[in-house]
Amino acid sequence: MNASPTSLPGGTHPLGDLTVTRFGYGAMQLAGPGVMGPPADRDGALAVLREAVRLGITHIDTADAYGPRVTNQLIRAALHPYPDELHLVTKVGAVRDEQGGWPPARRPDDLRRAVHQNLEDLGLDALDVVNLRLGDARGTLPGSLAEPFETLVALQQEGLIRHLGVSNATAEQVAEAQTIGPIVGVQNMYNLAHRQDDELIDDLAGKGIAYVPFFPLGGFTPLQSTALSAVAARLDATPMSVALAWLLRRSPNILLIPGTSSVTHLRENVTGAGLELSDEDLAELDRIGG
């Protein structure tokens, strides 16, 4: 029997007219090393996906560039036909090269091809949410998103996409997207140590738009990692647990998508995100990003 979504840390949040658990699952780590090729343990990867649903998770994040196409095919093999309450969020705008790089692919024909590949590999007639991936592997880059985002809006109008979002985007690009069409979420790098999107998160929260941080432990300096580990040790918790719990407390519109290829680690992440943080804990943690 599946657990109730309300039993997961953080409860639920809307993505447009969809409702998802704030604690979700990111499928990137199910692909092989470097997010290329199949997993070493295919049965283990399928088990992680099935356990996510059993735990009550209703938000799975993926992309056709993962593998490429590997994680989408695993999701279909593990979970199709999908439960009505499960919602899949994917990304387009980048492909993989032979060196394992992530070159941009945001021309109209690139995006149409990617959307149709997602539909085929996931076994869907329409995608719940598609995020336009901007910038590059090093982070955000300035510039207009009008042409690629207008292409996705056209695909939405054709009935192939239900909702749109942006990923790896600057605040200016988020604002530009909203002048072209509604968005339901922004997926950017953000964590205790990297707080550059604080103002954007608060602005989106006021509009009911979700913010989905990736790399909850990415980019910490040794000093910051030491400070986080000290708080975690005092709370008898792991640094990941503290980082996830802090994100859930940071703002009610934050959705988590921690990834893992281990059923055990998936369960530990769910438990850890429910860690109770006191006001004193929060004040100490906030100083890490200060």
TORKOL-4160 file (C-alpha; in steps of 0.2 Angstrom, whole numbers, padded with zeros to 4 digits, m for minus):
290
<pt num="1" X="0000" Y="0000" Z="0000"/>
<pt num="2" X="0006" Y="0017" Z="m0004"/>
<pt num="3" X="0009" Y="0030" Z="0009"/>
<pt num="4" X="m0001" Y="0046" Z="0010"/>
<pt num="5" X="0007" Y="0061" Z="0002"/>
<pt num="6" X="0002" Y="0071" Z="0018"/>
<pt num="7" X="0014" Y="0060" Z="0028"/>
<pt num="8" X="0029" Y="0066" Z="0019"/>
<pt num="9" X="0039" Y="0081" Z="0026"/>
<pt num="10" X="0032" Y="0098" Z="0020"/>
<pt num="11" X="0015" Y="0092" Z="0014"/>
<pt num="12" X="0010" Y="0097" Z="m0004"/>
<pt num="13" X="0011" Y="0112" Z="m0016"/>
<pt num="14" X="0003" Y="0116" Z="m0032"/>
<pt num="15" X="0011" Y="0116" Z="m0049"/>
<pt num="16" X="m0003" Y="0125" Z="m0059"/>
<pt num="17" X="m0018" Y="0114" Z="m0057"/>
<pt num="18" X="m0008" Y="0099" Z="m0051"/>
<pt num="19" X="m0004" Y="0096" Z="m0033"/>
<pt num="20" X="0013" Y="0088" Z="m0029"/>
<pt num="21" X="0022" Y="0083" Z="m0013"/>
<pt num="22" X="0035" Y="0096" Z="m0008"/>
<pt num="23" X="0047" Y="0081" Z="m0005"/>
<pt num="24" X="0050" Y="0074" Z="m0023"/>
<pt num="25" X="0063" Y="0063" Z="m0031"/>
<pt num="26" X="0076" Y="0068" Z="m0044"/>
<pt num="27" X="0080" Y="0054" Z="m0056"/>
<pt num="28" X="0097" Y="0060" Z="m0063"/>
<pt num="29" X="0107" Y="0048" Z="m0053"/>
<pt num="30" X="0098" Y="0033" Z="m0060"/>
<pt num="31" X="0109" Y="0034" Z="m0076"/>
<pt num="32" X="0126" Y="0028" Z="m0077"/>
<pt num="33" X="0142" Y="0037" Z="m0072"/>
<pt num="34" X="0143" Y="0055" Z="m0077"/>
<pt num="35" X="0124" Y="0053" Z="m0081"/>
<pt num="36" X="0128" Y="0043" Z="m0096"/>
<pt num="37" X="0122" Y="0026" Z="m0101"/>
<pt num="38" X="0112" Y="0013" Z="m0092"/>
<pt num="39" X="0114" Y="0010" Z="m0073"/>
<pt num="40" X="0125" Y="m0004" Z="m0067"/>
<pt num="41" X="0110" Y="m0011" Z="m0057"/>
<pt num="42" X="0095" Y="m0009" Z="m0068"/>
<pt num="43" X="0084" Y="m0018" Z="m0055"/>
<pt num="44" X="0090" Y="m0007" Z="m0041"/>
<pt num="45" X="0085" Y="0008" Z="m0051"/>
<pt num="46" X="0068" Y="0002" Z="m0054"/>
<pt num="47" X="0066" Y="m0002" Z="m0036"/>
<pt num="48" X="0071" Y="0016" Z="m0031"/>
<pt num="49" X="0057" Y="0023" Z="m0042"/>
<pt num="50" X="0044" Y="0010" Z="m0036"/>
<pt num="51" X="0049" Y="0014" Z="m0018"/>
<pt num="52" X="0047" Y="0033" Z="m0021"/>
<pt num="53" X="0029" Y="0030" Z="m0026"/>
<pt num="54" X="0026" Y="0018" Z="m0012"/>
<pt num="55" X="0032" Y="0032" Z="0000"/>
<pt num="56" X="0019" Y="0044" Z="m0006"/>
<pt num="57" X="0030" Y="0054" Z="m0018"/>
<pt num="58" X="0020" Y="0062" Z="m0032"/>
<pt num="59" X="0033" Y="0073" Z="m0040"/>
<pt num="60" X="0047" Y="0065" Z="m0050"/>
<pt num="61" X="0060" Y="0076" Z="m0059"/>
<pt num="62" X="0068" Y="0069" Z="m0075"/>
<pt num="63" X="0075" Y="0075" Z="m0092"/>
<pt num="64" X="0078" Y="0066" Z="m0109"/>
<pt num="65" X="0097" Y="0072" Z="m0108"/>
<pt num="66" X="0099" Y="0060" Z="m0093"/>
<pt num="67" X="0107" Y="0045" Z="m0101"/>
<pt num="68" X="0102" Y="0052" Z="m0113"/>
<pt num="69" X="0084" Y="0045" Z="m0113"/>
<pt num="70" X="0089" Y="0032" Z="m0100"/>
<pt num="71" X="0080" Y="0039" Z="m0085"/>
<pt num="72" X="0064" Y="0042" Z="m0094"/>
<pt num="73" X="0064" Y="0024" Z="m0100"/>
<pt num="74" X="0067" Y="0018" Z="m0083"/>
<pt num="75" X="0053" Y="0028" Z="m0076"/>
<pt num="76" X="0041" Y="0020" Z="m0089"/>
<pt num="77" X="0047" Y="0003" Z="m0086"/>
<pt num="78" X="0045" Y="0005" Z="m0067"/>
<pt num="79" X="0029" Y="0015" Z="m0065"/>
<pt num="80" X="0019" Y="0015" Z="m0081"/>
<pt num="81" X="0004" Y="0015" Z="m0081"/>
<pt num="82" X="0006" Y="0029" Z="m0069"/>
<pt num="83" X="m0005" Y="0032" Z="m0054"/>
<pt num="84" X="m0016" Y="0047" Z="m0056"/>
<pt num="85" X="m0008" Y="0057" Z="m0042"/>
<pt num="86" X="0010" Y="0055" Z="m0049"/>
<pt num="87" X="0016" Y="0070" Z="m0059"/>
<pt num="88" X="0032" Y="0069" Z="m0070"/>
<pt num="89" X="0042" Y="0085" Z="m0073"/>
<pt num="90" X="0055" Y="0085" Z="m0087"/>
<pt num="91" X="0068" Y="0097" Z="m0094"/>
<pt num="92" X="0072" Y="0102" Z="m0112"/>
<pt num="93" X="0085" Y="0113" Z="m0119"/>
<pt num="94" X="0101" Y="0103" Z="m0118"/>
<pt num="95" X="0108" Y="0087" Z="m0126"/>
<pt num="96" X="0123" Y="0076" Z="m0122"/>
<pt num="97" X="0139" Y="0075" Z="m0133"/>
<pt num="98" X="0152" Y="0061" Z="m0134"/>
<pt num="99" X="0163" Y="0069" Z="m0121"/>
<pt num="100" X="0148" Y="0069" Z="m0109"/>
<pt num="101" X="0145" Y="0088" Z="m0110"/>
<pt num="102" X="0129" Y="0097" Z="m0110"/>
<pt num="103" X="0128" Y="0108" Z="m0126"/>
<pt num="104" X="0113" Y="0119" Z="m0127"/>
<pt num="105" X="0099" Y="0113" Z="m0139"/>
<pt num="106" X="0086" Y="0127" Z="m0139"/>
<pt num="107" X="0082" Y="0130" Z="m0157"/>
<pt num="108" X="0063" Y="0127" Z="m0161"/>
<pt num="109" X="0067" Y="0110" Z="m0170"/>
<pt num="110" X="0078" Y="0105" Z="m0155"/>
<pt num="111" X="0064" Y="0108" Z="m0143"/>
<pt num="112" X="0051" Y="0100" Z="m0153"/>
<pt num="113" X="0062" Y="0084" Z="m0155"/>
<pt num="114" X="0065" Y="0084" Z="m0136"/>
<pt num="115" X="0047" Y="0085" Z="m0132"/>
<pt num="116" X="0042" Y="0071" Z="m0143"/>
<pt num="117" X="0056" Y="0060" Z="m0136"/>
<pt num="118" X="0050" Y="0063" Z="m0119"/>
<pt num="119" X="0033" Y="0059" Z="m0124"/>
<pt num="120" X="0039" Y="0043" Z="m0132"/>
<pt num="121" X="0050" Y="0037" Z="m0118"/>
<pt num="122" X="0038" Y="0041" Z="m0104"/>
<pt num="123" X="0023" Y="0034" Z="m0113"/>
<pt num="124" X="0013" Y="0049" Z="m0112"/>
<pt num="125" X="0001" Y="0059" Z="m0123"/>
<pt num="126" X="0005" Y="0075" Z="m0114"/>
<pt num="127" X="0019" Y="0081" Z="m0102"/>
<pt num="128" X="0014" Y="0087" Z="m0085"/>
<pt num="129" X="0027" Y="0100" Z="m0084"/>
<pt num="130" X="0042" Y="0105" Z="m0095"/>
<pt num="131" X="0056" Y="0116" Z="m0089"/>
<pt num="132" X="0066" Y="0126" Z="m0102"/>
<pt num="133" X="0084" Y="0123" Z="m0097"/>
<pt num="134" X="0095" Y="0139" Z="m0099"/>
<pt num="135" X="0113" Y="0144" Z="m0096"/>
<pt num="136" X="0126" Y="0130" Z="m0097"/>
<pt num="137" X="0134" Y="0117" Z="m0086"/>
<pt num="138" X="0143" Y="0131" Z="m0076"/>
<pt num="139" X="0127" Y="0141" Z="m0072"/>
<pt num="140" X="0116" Y="0154" Z="m0078"/>
<pt num="141" X="0119" Y="0166" Z="m0092"/>
<pt num="142" X="0111" Y="0182" Z="m0097"/>
<pt num="143" X="0101" Y="0184" Z="m0113"/>
<pt num="144" X="0083" Y="0183" Z="m0119"/>
<pt num="145" X="0073" Y="0166" Z="m0118"/>
<pt num="146" X="0059" Y="0173" Z="m0130"/>
<pt num="147" X="0062" Y="0161" Z="m0145"/>
<pt num="148" X="0064" Y="0145" Z="m0136"/>
<pt num="149" X="0050" Y="0149" Z="m0123"/>
<pt num="150" X="0038" Y="0154" Z="m0137"/>
<pt num="151" X="0041" Y="0137" Z="m0145"/>
<pt num="152" X="0036" Y="0128" Z="m0129"/>
<pt num="153" X="0021" Y="0139" Z="m0127"/>
<pt num="154" X="0016" Y="0134" Z="m0145"/>
<pt num="155" X="0018" Y="0115" Z="m0140"/>
<pt num="156" X="0008" Y="0119" Z="m0125"/>
<pt num="157" X="m0006" Y="0126" Z="m0136"/>
<pt num="158" X="m0005" Y="0110" Z="m0146"/>
<pt num="159" X="m0009" Y="0100" Z="m0131"/>
<pt num="160" X="0008" Y="0092" Z="m0129"/>
<pt num="161" X="0012" Y="0101" Z="m0113"/>
<pt num="162" X="0001" Y="0105" Z="m0098"/>
<pt num="163" X="0013" Y="0117" Z="m0089"/>
<pt num="164" X="0029" Y="0126" Z="m0091"/>
<pt num="165" X="0044" Y="0132" Z="m0080"/>
<pt num="166" X="0062" Y="0137" Z="m0082"/>
<pt num="167" X="0078" Y="0130" Z="m0075"/>
<pt num="168" X="0095" Y="0138" Z="m0073"/>
<pt num="169" X="0088" Y="0155" Z="m0076"/>
<pt num="170" X="0092" Y="0172" Z="m0070"/>
<pt num="171" X="0078" Y="0183" Z="m0061"/>
<pt num="172" X="0077" Y="0193" Z="m0077"/>
<pt num="173" X="0074" Y="0177" Z="m0088"/>
<pt num="174" X="0060" Y="0172" Z="m0075"/>
<pt num="175" X="0052" Y="0189" Z="m0077"/>
<pt num="176" X="0053" Y="0188" Z="m0096"/>
<pt num="177" X="0046" Y="0171" Z="m0097"/>
<pt num="178" X="0031" Y="0177" Z="m0087"/>
<pt num="179" X="0027" Y="0190" Z="m0100"/>
<pt num="180" X="0026" Y="0176" Z="m0113"/>
<pt num="181" X="0016" Y="0163" Z="m0104"/>
<pt num="182" X="0012" Y="0157" Z="m0086"/>
<pt num="183" X="0025" Y="0147" Z="m0077"/>
<pt num="184" X="0022" Y="0135" Z="m0063"/>
<pt num="185" X="0040" Y="0133" Z="m0057"/>
<pt num="186" X="0058" Y="0139" Z="m0057"/>
<pt num="187" X="0072" Y="0126" Z="m0055"/>
<pt num="188" X="0089" Y="0133" Z="m0050"/>
<pt num="189" X="0104" Y="0130" Z="m0040"/>
<pt num="190" X="0101" Y="0135" Z="m0022"/>
<pt num="191" X="0106" Y="0129" Z="m0004"/>
<pt num="192" X="0112" Y="0135" Z="0013"/>
<pt num="193" X="0129" Y="0141" Z="0005"/>
<pt num="194" X="0122" Y="0148" Z="m0011"/>
<pt num="195" X="0108" Y="0161" Z="m0007"/>
<pt num="196" X="0108" Y="0171" Z="m0023"/>
<pt num="197" X="0090" Y="0168" Z="m0026"/>
<pt num="198" X="0083" Y="0173" Z="m0010"/>
<pt num="199" X="0073" Y="0188" Z="m0017"/>
<pt num="200" X="0067" Y="0178" Z="m0032"/>
<pt num="201" X="0061" Y="0164" Z="m0020"/>
<pt num="202" X="0051" Y="0176" Z="m0010"/>
<pt num="203" X="0044" Y="0185" Z="m0025"/>
<pt num="204" X="0038" Y="0168" Z="m0032"/>
<pt num="205" X="0031" Y="0163" Z="m0016"/>
<pt num="206" X="0019" Y="0178" Z="m0016"/>
<pt num="207" X="0013" Y="0172" Z="m0033"/>
<pt num="208" X="0011" Y="0154" Z="m0029"/>
<pt num="209" X="0025" Y="0148" Z="m0040"/>
<pt num="210" X="0036" Y="0134" Z="m0035"/>
<pt num="211" X="0055" Y="0135" Z="m0033"/>
<pt num="212" X="0064" Y="0119" Z="m0035"/>
<pt num="213" X="0082" Y="0120" Z="m0029"/>
<pt num="214" X="0095" Y="0107" Z="m0035"/>
<pt num="215" X="0112" Y="0103" Z="m0028"/>
<pt num="216" X="0107" Y="0104" Z="m0009"/>
<pt num="217" X="0125" Y="0101" Z="m0004"/>
<pt num="218" X="0134" Y="0108" Z="m0020"/>
<pt num="219" X="0147" Y="0121" Z="m0019"/>
<pt num="220" X="0150" Y="0122" Z="m0001"/>
<pt num="221" X="0167" Y="0129" Z="0005"/>
<pt num="222" X="0177" Y="0118" Z="0017"/>
<pt num="223" X="0173" Y="0131" Z="0031"/>
<pt num="224" X="0154" Y="0131" Z="0026"/>
<pt num="225" X="0154" Y="0112" Z="0026"/>
<pt num="226" X="0162" Y="0111" Z="0043"/>
<pt num="227" X="0149" Y="0123" Z="0050"/>
<pt num="228" X="0135" Y="0112" Z="0043"/>
<pt num="229" X="0143" Y="0096" Z="0049"/>
<pt num="230" X="0144" Y="0104" Z="0067"/>
<pt num="231" X="0126" Y="0108" Z="0067"/>
<pt num="232" X="0122" Y="0090" Z="0060"/>
<pt num="233" X="0132" Y="0082" Z="0074"/>
<pt num="234" X="0124" Y="0092" Z="0087"/>
<pt num="235" X="0107" Y="0086" Z="0081"/>
<pt num="236" X="0113" Y="0068" Z="0078"/>
<pt num="237" X="0108" Y="0070" Z="0060"/>
<pt num="238" X="0117" Y="0070" Z="0043"/>
<pt num="239" X="0122" Y="0086" Z="0034"/>
<pt num="240" X="0110" Y="0081" Z="0020"/>
<pt num="241" X="0096" Y="0079" Z="0032"/>
<pt num="242" X="0100" Y="0096" Z="0039"/>
<pt num="243" X="0101" Y="0104" Z="0022"/>
<pt num="244" X="0085" Y="0097" Z="0016"/>
<pt num="245" X="0075" Y="0101" Z="0032"/>
<pt num="246" X="0082" Y="0119" Z="0031"/>
<pt num="247" X="0076" Y="0121" Z="0013"/>
<pt num="248" X="0058" Y="0115" Z="0018"/>
<pt num="249" X="0058" Y="0128" Z="0032"/>
<pt num="250" X="0066" Y="0142" Z="0020"/>
<pt num="251" X="0049" Y="0145" Z="0011"/>
<pt num="252" X="0033" Y="0136" Z="0008"/>
<pt num="253" X="0035" Y="0136" Z="m0011"/>
<pt num="254" X="0051" Y="0126" Z="m0011"/>
<pt num="255" X="0050" Y="0109" Z="m0018"/>
<pt num="256" X="0064" Y="0096" Z="m0015"/>
<pt num="257" X="0070" Y="0084" Z="m0028"/>
<pt num="258" X="0085" Y="0075" Z="m0020"/>
<pt num="259" X="0092" Y="0061" Z="m0030"/>
<pt num="260" X="0099" Y="0044" Z="m0026"/>
<pt num="261" X="0101" Y="0027" Z="m0034"/>
<pt num="262" X="0099" Y="0018" Z="m0017"/>
<pt num="263" X="0082" Y="0013" Z="m0009"/>
<pt num="264" X="0090" Y="0015" Z="0008"/>
<pt num="265" X="0097" Y="0033" Z="0005"/>
<pt num="266" X="0080" Y="0037" Z="m0002"/>
<pt num="267" X="0071" Y="0032" Z="0014"/>
<pt num="268" X="0085" Y="0041" Z="0024"/>
<pt num="269" X="0082" Y="0057" Z="0014"/>
<pt num="270" X="0063" Y="0057" Z="0017"/>
<pt num="271" X="0066" Y="0054" Z="0036"/>
<pt num="272" X="0080" Y="0067" Z="0036"/>
<pt num="273" X="0070" Y="0081" Z="0028"/>
<pt num="274" X="0057" Y="0079" Z="0042"/>
<pt num="275" X="0071" Y="0084" Z="0055"/>
<pt num="276" X="0064" Y="0097" Z="0067"/>
<pt num="277" X="0075" Y="0113" Z="0067"/>
<pt num="278" X="0074" Y="0126" Z="0082"/>
<pt num="279" X="0075" Y="0144" Z="0079"/>
<pt num="280" X="0093" Y="0143" Z="0086"/>
<pt num="281" X="0097" Y="0130" Z="0073"/>
<pt num="282" X="0090" Y="0141" Z="0059"/>
<pt num="283" X="0099" Y="0156" Z="0065"/>
<pt num="284" X="0116" Y="0146" Z="0065"/>
<pt num="285" X="0112" Y="0138" Z="0048"/>
<pt num="286" X="0108" Y="0155" Z="0041"/>
<pt num="287" X="0125" Y="0162" Z="0045"/>
<pt num="288" X="0133" Y="0149" Z="0034"/>
<pt num="289" X="0127" Y="0158" Z="0019"/>
<pt num="290" X="0130" Y="0175" Z="0026"/>
